[in-house]
Amino acid sequence: MVRFIVLLLALSFIITDIAFACSCAGVFGPANKFSKADAVFIGKVIKIYKPIFGYDYRVKFKVLKSYKSTARKYFVVSSTLQPEACDYPFEENGEYLVYAHRWQGKWRVANEACGGTRKLSEASEDLKALEAMISFVPK
């Protein structure tokens, strides 16, 4: 009986880990997300390229405003476009606040729960914080 209970407890931890694979350990505020990201910008998706092989789509943005590390006019990130894979489901012509990370030679984004990337219309709290942060940076 004891073995059965131990087995059930072990399985419950495994199932919980699988079910919440994309959950974050703690809530991150805009300043924390900003410091962890390699690039932060507002962008409009102008093209989503289907994968030639594998699962990664390439999402091309026109950069509308840069907050960190991108002076480029265009920016491309890799994404599976699957929220359950911790990626963001971008749509063409959508405008987003993007927190990008360099990983294994590619630019990637995490979903809105962990990485902060979200539709621009849903990013007012982050935008206020970002504007406040950059207003303190000497020019």
Buried (B, 14 or more C-beta within 10 A) or exposed (E): EEEEEEEEEEEEEEEEEEEEEBEEEEEBEBEEBBEBBBBBBBBBBEEBEEEEEEEBBBBBBBBEBBBBEBEBEEBBBBBBBBEEEBBBEBEEEBBBBBBBBEEEEBBBBBBBBBBBBBBBEEBEEBBEBBEEBBEEEEE
